[in-house]
Amino acid sequence: MVIVRANVAIDWTVRENVRAHLRVLVKRILRRRGYPPGKQEKATQTVLEQAELLGWEFVQAAG
């Protein structure tokens, strides 16, 4: 979550390019940790949904 938190922008929930960058970062972490390839997409979506729910907390922590 530290990498996600460090790459959050104030409007990241709106800007698709920021979401795409976060998606790439999460997938890269999952691959490095040996997460099963067939489950990476669902895990990535879950992480992004959780980050969206915690959005303002991430922004405040990053700022």
N, C-alpha and C positions, 0 to 999 in steps of 0.2 A: 504494500500500500504506500510505502514511502515514495516509490517512483511515480505512482499515480498522483499522489499528493503534490509532488514537486512539479508536475506537468499540468496542473489544473489552471485554467484561466477563469476569470470571473464569469464569462459567458460561455463556458465550455459545453453546457447543456444545449446550447442553441447552435453553435458553430460545428458543422459536420467535420471540417478538417481537423479540429482539435480532438473530436471524438475518435476519428480515424487514427490519429497519432497515438492516443491512449490505448486503442484497441491493439495496435501493433506492439506497443510496450508490454501489455498484459500477455499477449500471445508469446512474445519472446521470453518472458519470465517463465511461463508454463512449460515451454520447450526445454529451457535450461534445467528446470526442476524435474524433468522426466514425466510430465503429466501426459496421460494417454491422448494421442492425437484425435481420436474420435470424440473425445469429451471436451476438447479445448474450446470449441465455439460456444458451448453452453456455459462453461466456466467463465469465459471472457464476458459474455453477456451479463452473467450474474455479478461479476465484479463491477462492470460499468453501471448497472442498475443500483448497486449498493453505493457506489461513489456519487451517483446522481442524488440519491436520498440524503447523503451526507454533504452535499455540495457546499453549503455555506460554511460548514465546519472545516472543509478542505481549503476553501479560499482563505478563511481567516488564519488557518495554520500556515499556509504558504506565504501569506502577506506579512 
